[in-house]
Amino acid sequence: MKRIILAALGVLLAGPAIAQTAPPPSKEQVQAAMMRQMQMMAIMFDYRKSKLSFDDTVSAISTSATKHGWGVIQVHDLQGPMSQAGAMDSKRMKVIATCPKAANERLAKVSGGKLPPLPCRITVFEAKDGKAYVVRMNTAMLARTLKDEPAKVMNDIANEEFAALKDIFE
């Protein structure tokens, strides 16, 4: 019995020593993984150039959101905090907390509470070219990943967002 216990203990202790570890990924594998992540980000987010200046873009989004019956909860100015966090060349960036009226409630109702809430954020930033860009969740793409009533509601939300923002985009 002692021999069996000692043998089992030896196997358990030696296991990690003889287990093979996977080799580190090659430079090409790392680059391919990064490319897949960038493609996923391009699908997840709607990224558009504004035809307005930075300040006018922020103002136009807030005005249009209010006009469409959305609440503009807060506008976060992130340039200062980004500089304080060590960003070397921090350009202007504001995040507008707004969402189509009752969007999350509508989604929760049709999905039985199974869908996560939308982030309800629109980011406006000034790029190195001096132009203003608008980034938001790509709700139209999300709608295509859903089925039945949740897909319809998400598509309605995407259409509401586009209607409110279309005059701002180039």
C-alpha angles and dihedrals in degrees: 000000000000089000092054092049092047092047092050091047091050092051092048093049095043094045097086091045094055097036112108120233122215115256116251114269117267122246089255092052091050091049091048091051091049090050091053090051091050091050090051090050090050089055096044097050133053106220118186139165115241120228088213134071119268096262093042090050092054091046094046092050092050092046094047092046091053091045090054092051097257122136117241098211100180143336112223117205106209103176095089097044090047091052090048089050090057105266103156100206103022111181125195115291131170129181116208115206104214139123139180109279112284091347095147093044091052092049093047091050097051094041096045088242093301098118119079116241120266113254091235094209132131117192123206117190138171112234128208089267088064092245125126119242130193122215126184140151111288096240092170089060091045089054089059091057093056133072138223120343096356089055091050093049093046090050090050089052091049090052091049091051093048092048090053095047106031096095090056097055124085 
